[in-house]
Amino acid sequence: FARHYGEKNPLHEAGRLDVGRWVDALRASGLSTPTIVNKTGYLRGFFDWAKARGYYPSFAKDDNPAAGQVVFRTKEKRARRVLGFKAFSVDQIRILFSPEALEGLSEAAQWGAWIGLYTGARVAEVGQLALTDFVVQDGIPSIRITNEGIGQSVKNDASIRTIPIHPALIERGLLDRVAMLKASGETRLFPKVKMDGVNGSGNWLSKAFTRHVEKNVRLPEKGKFGFHSLRKSVVQGLQTAGVSSELRAAYVGHELGDEHHGAYSRKPTMSELLAEVSKMTWLFNDKKADAANERQTC
């Protein structure tokens, strides 16, 4: 956007018209609507960041210059459902996260995959995690998804959230890894990741996981598999476990379209979220639960 708008032009003068012209240029370049939506989402996060720090004039929540610039047409929505990312089945998850299959991933990519499986976080949200994003809130170990750090960004306002760390991640040693990295003087969960990469801090993880998927499971006839499939798997897994739509949205950072929720509902507490998301278990190596899991569409 800066290159299109003019890197020497004042940020505070950039408006909806400027963003609209940039979107038109993206369309003219041949980019797909989902890609443009992603790009405008991160630009929206940037404007929120700039506003919060006084670099851009204050605006109401829905008046972000990058908000509402791209809308999926009905035909595009239908095609996206058919050709977009698909959730993994429980069998596929068990294959992908088996010790034998994970040997093909680096240690960092393995941790990124585990975090994706139990948080449903977007790949960029995982890749940009700082050690200071691991906090204790209301006495519960939690992860902050934020745009406050250097090189950090989020897709939209709903993406900014603090969520409890799933017990399975603690059991696998995530907090031990955080403590080890802090003791080594590191500041990020993935120290080798370049925060100023062209395609974002999650690009390395997305590519590694896609190769992992292609190597270990059969690809769908329609649609595709990738790191984003973990996000869909988590949402559906929470739904299967009986977690309400409000709590699912709060956990994965989704916007609820109903104005009632945003205007009248309160944020769930960490204990409420933890109690609900803990119901989502993939039951690895638990043969007694196989029958129940086969019925769970994730």
Number of C-alpha atoms within 10 A of each C-alpha: 15 11 8 13 15 11 10 8 10 11 16 14 9 16 12 15 12 16 21 17 14 18 23 14 13 18 14 9 9 8 12 11 19 16 12 17 20 13 17 25 21 17 22 24 25 20 23 24 19 16 16 13 12 10 14 17 13 16 12 6 9 10 11 20 20 26 19 15 18 17 12 12 10 9 8 15 15 12 12 15 12 13 15 17 20 22 25 23 18 21 15 16 19 16 16 20 17 13 10 9 15 17 12 16 16 12 12 15 21 18 21 23 25 17 20 22 22 23 23 25 24 22 24 20 23 22 27 28 23 22 21 14 19 22 17 15 16 11 9 14 18 19 22 21 25 21 21 14 12 10 13 23 26 25 23 20 18 15 23 21 14 22 27 26 26 22 16 16 16 13 10 12 13 19 16 12 15 19 14 12 17 15 10 9 8 15 16 18 24 21 16 8 18 16 16 11 12 8 10 19 24 22 17 17 24 21 14 19 23 15 14 20 20 12 13 15 15 10 14 12 7 12 15 16 21 22 26 22 22 28 25 20 23 26 23 20 25 23 19 16 16 14 20 12 14 17 20 22 15 20 26 23 23 18 15 14 8 8 9 9 13 13 8 8 10 9 13 14 14 20 14 12 20 20 13 18 26 17 15 21 16 20 14 13 10 9 10 9 12 16 9 10 18 12 11 16 15 26
